Amino acid sequence: MARSPRYESAGAIHHLVTQGMGRAAIVMDDYDRRAYLGRFHREAASRDWYVHATSLLDTHHHAVVTTPEPDLGIGVGRVVGGHAAWFNARHGRAGSLFSERFWSRRAETHLVRASIYVLVNPVGAGLVAHPCQWRWSNYTDIRRNGCSPEIAAVTGGTTEFLEYVDSAVRRIHAVRADDARSCWQVVGETVGGAEEGRG
């Protein structure tokens, strides 16, 4: 089956996911985590990407970024290629580390929802009770330095954005184990109509 095209353009906002082959771990310890995120943020800085939200779990990495140039595929390719070579050398392994193609979707019409989803992903996975406890996201940076202007334009500011995050966390904890709703659906219920009419 042919791959669907990746729609890139100058100024595009993307929600991207890199994932281990067969959902295998792409990081094994904190040294790996620092190495991966350092590589990602250096690549983002070199291309002037704005990182709205990011969160690294053991088997995958979520990020929401604005790309001033249509270079998402090239940049992410450098991140995963570089990390895979480094990881394999460090851990004495060979073969593919990442899935063949990273996932991405344009997020201009649901930037707030995507960014909240990325930040609460460790909560939805049962790893922590609140994003502030997850060291491998930019939640603390957002609290300290503020959310992006694009997010603030929708939510009203950093305080309001973080209130949406807190509300999503409460909803996730309130969902029963047998509830069929996904974390993405719960975040959508939290944001409600805040992003209606965008796009």
C-alpha positions as CSV (number, residue, x, y, z in Angstrom):
1,M,0.0,0.0,0.0
2,A,1.4,3.4,-0.9
3,R,2.2,5.8,1.9
4,S,0.1,8.8,2.3
5,P,2.0,12.0,1.7
6,R,3.3,14.1,4.5
7,Y,1.9,17.6,4.1
8,E,4.7,20.1,4.9
9,S,4.8,23.8,4.4
10,A,6.5,26.9,5.8
11,G,5.0,27.8,9.1
12,A,3.1,24.5,9.5
13,I,2.3,23.1,13.0
14,H,2.8,19.3,13.4
15,H,2.0,16.8,16.0
16,L,4.7,14.1,15.5
17,V,5.4,10.8,17.1
18,T,8.6,8.7,16.8
19,Q,8.1,5.1,18.0
20,G,10.3,2.1,18.6
21,M,10.1,-0.8,16.2
22,G,7.4,-3.1,17.4
23,R,6.8,-0.7,20.3
24,A,10.2,-1.6,21.7
25,A,12.1,0.9,24.0
26,I,14.0,3.7,22.3
27,V,15.5,4.7,25.7
28,M,16.7,2.4,28.5
29,D,17.8,4.8,31.2
30,D,18.1,8.5,32.1
31,Y,21.4,8.8,30.1
32,D,19.5,7.6,27.0
33,R,16.7,10.0,27.8
34,R,18.9,13.0,28.1
35,A,20.8,12.0,24.9
36,Y,17.6,11.7,22.9
37,L,16.0,14.9,24.1
38,G,19.3,16.8,23.8
39,R,19.5,15.7,20.1
40,F,15.9,16.6,19.5
41,H,16.2,20.1,21.0
42,R,19.5,20.8,19.2
43,E,17.9,19.8,15.9
44,A,14.8,21.9,16.6
45,A,17.0,24.9,17.6
46,S,19.1,24.6,14.4
47,R,16.0,24.7,12.3
48,D,14.2,27.4,14.4
49,W,11.3,25.1,15.2
50,Y,9.1,26.2,18.0
51,V,8.4,23.4,20.4
52,H,4.9,23.9,21.8
53,A,4.9,20.6,23.8
54,T,7.1,17.5,24.1
55,S,7.1,14.3,26.1
56,L,9.4,11.3,25.9
57,L,8.3,7.9,27.1
58,D,10.3,4.7,26.9
59,T,8.8,3.5,23.7
60,H,7.9,6.7,21.9
61,H,8.3,10.5,21.8
62,H,5.5,13.0,21.2
63,A,6.1,16.6,20.2
64,V,4.0,19.5,18.8
65,V,6.2,21.9,16.7
66,T,6.0,24.8,14.3
67,T,8.4,24.5,11.4
68,P,9.3,27.8,9.7
69,E,10.4,25.8,6.7
70,P,9.0,22.6,5.2
71,D,11.7,20.5,6.9
72,L,10.0,18.2,9.4
73,G,10.9,15.0,7.7
74,I,14.6,16.0,7.3
75,G,14.9,17.1,10.9
76,V,13.1,14.2,12.5
77,G,15.1,11.8,10.2
78,R,18.3,13.3,11.6
79,V,17.1,12.9,15.2
80,V,16.0,9.3,14.9
81,G,18.9,8.3,12.7
82,G,21.5,9.8,15.0
83,H,19.9,8.4,18.1
84,A,19.6,4.9,16.7
85,A,23.2,4.8,15.7
86,W,24.3,6.1,19.2
87,F,21.9,3.9,21.0
88,N,22.9,0.7,19.2
89,A,26.6,1.5,19.8
90,R,26.0,2.1,23.5
91,H,23.9,-1.0,24.1
92,G,25.7,-3.3,21.8
93,R,22.8,-4.0,19.5
94,A,22.2,-3.9,15.8
95,G,19.2,-3.4,13.5
96,S,16.4,-0.9,13.3
97,L,15.4,0.9,16.5
98,F,12.5,3.0,15.2
99,S,9.5,2.2,13.2
100,E,10.1,2.7,9.5
101,R,8.3,6.0,9.3
102,F,7.4,8.5,12.0
103,W,3.8,9.5,12.5
104,S,2.7,13.1,12.0
105,R,-0.5,15.2,11.5
106,R,-1.0,18.9,10.9
107,A,-2.3,20.5,14.1
108,E,-3.2,24.0,13.2
109,T,-6.9,23.4,14.0
110,H,-6.3,21.6,17.3
111,L,-3.0,23.0,18.7
112,V,-4.3,23.2,22.2
113,R,-5.8,19.8,22.3
114,A,-2.6,18.2,20.8
115,S,-0.3,20.1,23.2
116,I,-2.4,19.1,26.3
117,Y,-2.5,15.5,25.0
118,V,1.3,15.4,24.7
119,L,1.8,16.8,28.2
120,V,-0.7,14.4,29.9
121,N,0.5,11.3,27.9
122,P,2.6,10.0,30.9
123,V,-0.5,10.4,33.1
124,G,-2.6,8.4,30.6
125,A,0.1,5.7,30.6
126,G,-0.1,5.4,34.3
127,L,3.5,6.5,34.9
128,V,2.8,9.6,37.0
129,A,-0.2,11.3,38.7
130,H,0.5,14.7,37.1
131,P,2.7,16.1,34.3
132,C,4.8,18.1,36.8
133,Q,6.2,14.8,38.0
134,W,7.4,13.7,34.6
135,R,11.0,15.0,34.0
136,W,11.0,14.2,30.3
137,S,8.5,16.7,29.1
138,N,8.5,20.5,28.8
139,Y,5.7,21.0,31.3
140,T,8.0,22.7,33.9
141,D,9.4,24.9,31.2
142,I,5.9,26.0,30.2
143,R,5.0,26.8,33.8
144,R,8.2,28.8,34.2
145,N,8.5,30.6,30.9
146,G,4.9,30.5,29.5
147,C,3.1,28.7,26.7
148,S,3.5,29.7,23.1
149,P,1.7,32.8,21.8
150,E,-0.5,30.6,19.5
151,I,-1.7,28.6,22.5
152,A,-2.2,31.7,24.6
153,A,-4.3,33.3,21.8
154,V,-6.8,30.4,22.2
155,T,-6.8,29.8,25.9
156,G,-6.2,33.3,27.2
157,G,-2.7,32.7,28.6
158,T,-0.4,30.3,30.4
159,T,-2.4,30.1,33.6
160,E,-5.6,29.2,31.6
161,F,-3.7,26.7,29.5
162,L,-2.3,25.0,32.6
163,E,-5.8,24.9,34.0
164,Y,-6.9,23.0,30.9
165,V,-4.0,20.6,31.6
166,D,-5.1,20.1,35.2
167,S,-8.7,19.6,34.1
168,A,-7.6,16.9,31.7
169,V,-5.6,15.2,34.4
170,R,-8.6,15.1,36.7
171,R,-10.7,13.6,33.9
172,I,-8.1,11.0,33.2
173,H,-8.1,9.9,36.8
174,A,-11.9,9.9,36.9
175,V,-12.2,7.6,33.9
176,R,-12.9,4.1,35.1
177,A,-10.6,1.2,34.0
178,D,-13.4,-0.2,31.8
179,D,-14.2,3.2,30.2
180,A,-13.6,2.9,26.4
181,R,-12.6,6.5,26.0
182,S,-9.0,7.2,24.9
183,C,-6.8,9.8,26.4
184,W,-7.2,11.8,23.2
185,Q,-11.0,11.7,23.6
186,V,-10.8,12.8,27.3
187,V,-8.5,15.7,26.3
188,G,-11.0,16.7,23.6
189,E,-13.8,16.7,26.2
190,T,-11.6,19.0,28.3
191,V,-10.9,21.5,25.6
192,G,-14.5,21.5,24.5
193,G,-15.3,24.3,22.0
194,A,-12.1,26.4,22.8
195,E,-10.7,25.7,19.3
196,E,-14.0,25.7,17.3
197,G,-13.7,27.8,14.2
198,R,-9.9,27.5,13.9
199,G,-8.4,26.4,10.6
